[in-house]
Amino acid sequence: MPMFRRLPERVSVALIALAIAACSSQHFTYAPDGRRGYVITCGGFLNSFASCLVKAGRACGNNGYDTLKGGEDDRSILIACKAPR
């Protein structure tokens, strides 16, 4: 029975570790030219720059996007969604 008493602690530690390892975010903003844009960060152990690019593609959909700032080194990008054709 002692093993089950520590279960909540173990679950909490596992959830905190997972949150730190998979840290990513996407914030809505406007580009300098007025287009809809996003600041996308993909930090953490489990994320790569490729995951930033996937999030950018999902944010802007089929119209695509232009990368305005950022790169692989900091795993953070500022994008502006292209206008619909």
DOGUPA-821531 format. One record per residue (C-alpha): residue in one letter; x, y, z. Coordinates in pm, whole numbers, padded with zeros to 5 digits, always signed. Example, Ala and Ser with C-alpha at 12.3 -4.5 7.8 and 13.67 -1.06 7.14 Angstrom:
<pts>
A+01230-00450+00780/S+01367-00106+00714/
</pts>
This chain:
<pts>
M+00000+00000+00000/P+00288+00253+00055/M+00352+00261-00321/F+00007+00412-00385/R+00060+00690-00131/R+00339+00837-00343/L+00151+00803-00671/P+00020+01165-00678/E+00375+01295-00624/R+00512+01082-00905/V+00238+01189-01143/S+00301+01555-01059/V+00675+01521-01120/A+00611+01345-01452/L+00370+01616-01568/I+00613+01895-01477/A+00896+01720-01661/L+00678+01674-01969/A+00573+02039-01966/I+00934+02154-01951/A+01044+01917-02226/A+00765+02009-02469/C+00757+02385-02429/S+00614+02566-02731/S+00387+02860-02793/Q+00214+03058-03063/H+00108+03420-03014/F-00106+03621-03254/T+00035+03956-03366/Y+00047+04186-03667/A+00342+04216-03904/P+00489+04562-03970/D+00299+04577-04301/G-00035+04505-04127/R-00074+04139-04221/R-00186+03886-03965/G+00117+03722-03807/Y+00239+03495-03532/V+00538+03464-03305/I+00608+03093-03275/T+00856+02945-03029/C+00956+02582-03014/G+01187+02544-02720/G+01227+02241-02501/F+01392+01907-02548/L+01120+01744-02760/N+01071+02028-03009/S+01283+02111-03310/F+01285+02396-03559/A+01080+02172-03788/S+00800+02176-03530/C+00803+02558-03552/L+00758+02535-03929/V+00470+02290-03891/K+00296+02527-03646/A+00350+02817-03888/G+00193+02618-04170/R-00107+02529-03957/A-00151+02888-03836/C-00172+03035-04188/G-00332+02743-04369/N-00324+02698-04745/N-00228+03060-04811/G+00124+03009-04675/Y+00343+03250-04487/D+00656+03463-04505/T+00924+03428-04237/L+01011+03778-04116/K+01249+03705-03833/G+01410+03415-03650/G+01576+03091-03731/E+01703+02753-03625/D+01951+02882-03370/D+01691+03030-03135/R+01400+02808-03249/S+01169+03107-03262/I+01018+03274-03569/L+00800+03570-03658/I+00579+03494-03956/A+00323+03688-04160/C+00042+03502-04332/K+00012+03558-04705/A-00309+03710-04838/P-00562+03471-04997/R-00540+03451-05376/
</pts>
